Amino acid sequence: MRGGSCIKGGGEVNLVASSWPSIALPHPHSFSEELRCVEMDSAAGGIARTKSDQLEMAPPRPPPLSPTASAESMPVADANGGPSLSRKSSLGKKLVGSSPVTKGGHHLRSTRSGHMKVDCEDGGSGGSLSRASSASLGFSFSFTGFTALPEDIVSDITALTGSDKGIDLEAGRSRKRLMSETTYPIYVKFTEVRYKVILKGITSTSEKEILQGITGSAKPGELLALMGPSGSGKTTLLSLLSGRTADNVVQGTITYNDEPYAKSLKSRIGFVTQDDVLFAHLTVRETLTYAALLRLPRTMTRLQKEERAMNVIYELGLERCQDTIIGGSFVRGVSGGERKRVCIGNEIIMNPSLLFLDEPTSGLDSTTALRTIQVLNDIAESGKTVVTTIHQPSSRLFHRFDKLILLGRGSLLFFGRASKATAYFASIGCVPLIAMNPAEFLLDLANGNISDVTLPSELEEKVRSKNLGGGTRNAKPSPEELHELLQQSMKQYLVEAYETRVADKQKKKLLAPLPISEDMKITLSSPKRDWGASWWQQYSILFWRGLKERRHDYLSWMRITQVLAIAVILGLLWWHSNITTETGLEDQAGLLFFISVFWGFFPVFTAIFTFPQERAMLNKERAVDMYRLSAYFIARTTSDLPLDLLLPIIFLLIVYFMAGLRLSIEHFFLSLLVVFLSIVAAQGLGLAIGASLMNIKQATTLASVTVMTFMLAGGFFVKRVPAFISWLRFISFNYHSYRLLLKVQYDHVPPHLNVNHLDNGVKEVAAMIAMVFAYRFLAYVSLRRMKLSS
């Protein structure tokens, strides 16, 4: 050992470029030796791994390289005075050196994530120098034949690569640093967290354990990654930590600054879901502006909130797409990476202390995923606690994590520094046989995939004994059974190894007191709920947001064409209808009946989609107390009215005059008012059905049966309706709207139309108004009683 670094024979390690998805790992014996070097006291030589561990000292500036020399070797004194070979490189070749510089027995890193930025093209030999991060392996590397470049050259090349300098990898230009406001520090601790779900069958119920005694912590300034294969419990653990899952089947303790979860934490926690839940027709700026107006405290003015939204746009590098709509499945909009950054911006706009993200890189390419993780690193640097689930990160992404929790089938396999993960598994005899991404290696272990991994001797003996023991009666286990046996044995071995070697130390660390005052703990546990805006402000903001979002649907060319086509067909069929004869009068009454039925069916089957389609958005926004449910409900229903009433006006203008109905301004507007009442009442029924079921298929079926029943029970087709079902006509908007249209068109309704007890129409109007409010009240109660899932 020399200069604080561990140099062992036979333990050669190839440095692999961070852009490559593989790193060469040393021999198992070399791993064990390196691990002993890692565990040495820091006085003998500390190893910088993550940003939080870096030593705040500048490396000595090496002498400038001569631009004329090409691949020459010259002796350079190391930290102990001994000579070592250093290679000069021509400036015409690409060489970015970031080799460790030894000072005072410590290895230093020049970059935040520990990337060794070496990119060497040796045209003479045809070979290339690969690079890797010592932080990802938990080792200290000693280089011979290379020395660090001068700082001026390194800074120039770093500026070109955009690493750690706030360069937008997608936009290709510099961006602002994230807001440096004072953040309320929150330390998250969780001990022996267990979670079960109850599976209800037809005849019996059973329990399934999702999490089995998970312990860990995260503090301000750290990026904690929850990693594991699909079904290992990552999202469940994230939901528990964020307070979005609180069932009786949860065991263990989860504390925030040593206090249990309280409702006041909702305003300090940001949660980015795996699915991008955004309004497709709002622009990036509109989305973030509405979030700022609703979530930021009342002490800020509207201009200050709008300015905060613009700051977030520039901080996240979204300025070039700020006027582009978000888009969705059927509408083109921003890219996937930009959409994910908008989701992150929705949460960080309120300056949260805790930020949880569920697989933020899923579905993104490697560059966009790296850009997203860079944003998370910047957020953590600003003093926030960031916890994210990650499925299968690249090596560059893995190097940027401060802490790591590795889960396997609900069990904890590792918790600690991400840079020490591979070294820990090497110490228990699990080493990859081929060069691979460290994250891929860890996931293989969690999955029980041992095809490219060396097994500890004790585990091999255990599997062999079980294999021989199961071979009684000359029946050897099948390959599937053997594979399952290996997976179970591997998981049991990894869990036992962690519990015996690391678990106790981690639990002792969690008992250490936090560096915060008691006043801060009391403030955190306050049950008071703070709304970002008053009720009227929430209603106003939600009204205009709904109007902007849904104008594209209501004014789509398909819907306009549908209404215009039906209006023209009706006008042609009833062209200048004659009411002087009994037959002509019955024909015109048939037109009025069709109008009442059409504007009863149409709004119902439009309104039933309202709440089921917005359920995900309602879950997301109500989970963080963005607004009151009453403000949302009234704004949602009233913002539809201007759009809902535009098409009926066009429809009636065409049909009324083509069919030759009563030509009078008064009678035209009275007919229009009756249609409006029918639409609003039918809309209320659709909202009530949709809110009560929250399932589009079920709501469509129920709505069709209900509307048909209302129409048939009204006595239009059956002259003698049985008494036990005749009462349904009084809650039927078709029945009342048809009677009102007849009253408007004819002062005295002819007897042969079989409309009885029609006086001045006041009762019908009162019944329609009552239905408008009654159906909506039923919809609101259904939303209030519904348990919104997280």
PyMOL commands that set and color helices and strands:
alter all, ss='L'
color gray80, all
select helices_A, chain A and resi 28-38+42-44+51-53+134-137+151-161+234-241+263-268+284-295+302-315+319-321+336-348+366-381+395-398+418-427+438-447+457-469+472-474+479-510+518-524+535-554+557-573+582-607+610-613+615-623+629-638+641-644+646-658+665-693+696-713+723-731+733-745+751-753+762-785
alter helices_A, ss='H'
color red, helices_A
select strands_A, chain A and resi 73-77+83-87+102-103+106-107+120-121+128-129+188-200+205-218+223-227+250-256+269-272+354-358+385-390+403-408+411-417
alter strands_A, ss='S'
color yellow, strands_A
deselect
rebuild
show_as cartoon
